[in-house]
Amino acid sequence: MADEIRSLVETGSPGSLSRALEEIRSRSLGNSEFGRVMNAAAVILIRRIYPDLQISLPPSDPPQTHAYTRIFRNIERGIYTPPRGGADYLELVLPFLALLREGAGGTVPPESLRAALPDLRRARDLNPGSVLAPCFLGLAYERTGQLQEAAAEFVRAAELAPDCYPAALGLARVREASGQRQEAVRLLSDLVVRYPDNMGIKRQLARSYYNNRDWSRAEPAVAELLQRHSRDGELLLMRAHIFVEQGQFIQAQTPLDLYASIDPNNRLYLFLRARVQAEGYRNRDAALNYLRSILKNNPNDNEAAVYTAQQLMGSNRAADQNEGRALMQRLLGAGNPSPAVISLVLQDAIRREAWREARPYAERLLAERRSSQDLFYAYTVERGLGNNAAALAYAREMYERDRSNEEGAAAYASALIDTGRSGEASRMIESRLASAGGGALKSRYYYLRSRLQPNEDAAMNDLRSSLFEDPRNLNALTAMFAIYHRRRDERRAVYYLKQALAISPDSPQLKRYEAEYRFALGSF
């Protein structure tokens, strides 16, 4: 019976550990030295490896003089216990529990994990039927960057015991880290079906959705977890980030306010605060305060530096613009600038309508990354250069990649108009207008339809509808100004020009008109 119980504990799966505890209880071995040791071993394995297992655990009260007891004490202290020469299987694997800490990467130095590998390999050879050694080897390999070896060990553990869900979780993490993101989601989705009440699995699936930027799936997954863990810092930041990415800036404030009492100096927290202020409330100065806090702690934070430069260069103050361009040039000259930096330089050239200057940067982004946003930049540059056929090709590629992307759809419709394909453009615009709910999206399509109208009066009706949906639609404001400018209706022309300049004061096109109307603008 002792051999059977020890074998069950050594096997290390949820099912075998549960059976070991039941055997000890049913045979009244809990007060014996052997029963107390095996109880303690099973309990610590369940708590450390299977914390979501719904099972009643006995008290852990190992004999003070037993060899395992020192290992148990060191596990609680986070100290790895090197096994003695003639160590049995549990003496080889139990010490690794001291190296299991919260977080996918943990806080354990990689050298400590590598030092444990020989002991775990000895254990795997000593008992090939146990899931503990391969599962622990998988974790050690994963956290030291040996992903192929980690995957092999996780697969081995899962094949030995299908109910060893940490092995499947580990395999999903490795697949995601290796770029096989959809495979990781599939593995985790299968696990959720098998273990619908396992919060650890649900958390990993929420992380996977979040890391894949699948915001529509990540949001309800994170919200469900927060119902049980309302003060969980990781989940609060995830939810705030999801809201920000979805443009729901007011909703992002609640999780950010809750997180403020946890760690107000957290880098992601500060960055999300900056984005809420900049994008949600148009409060550039407040955003810059948060961004400068990040850069004070880490001047080499590329993402924060790029976003800071964007905010500064978008300011109406000359001093801010100069500071932003200086920061942009510093980032560009740092050697092998990231795509984010190249994108920043490209946006600056586009803003200045320096189309020939912009083209090499657009081509570089297409060669290195070719995201939908990069295609939009390339479309904008080619359109600015008057190369409508090339602009159409980029807009079509962007549209066909994701037809739900409204920016891509609008660019494609605009390119169709530019190349004289009015019938296609009209059908597309009418379809999008019929499904648009309102606001900036509907405004965009009213503006595009105005470009297809046979006369100015019909165009103005669409432009008025566009501005009703979004009074800050720069294209519609500029078009209204252009009509009144052609009609020499100075009062109405100045009315729309002044609004357009308030939105885009550095537009070269608008600046030319600003010079022409400078006296009227001053007296308006």
Disulfide bonds with the S-S distance in Angstrom:
none
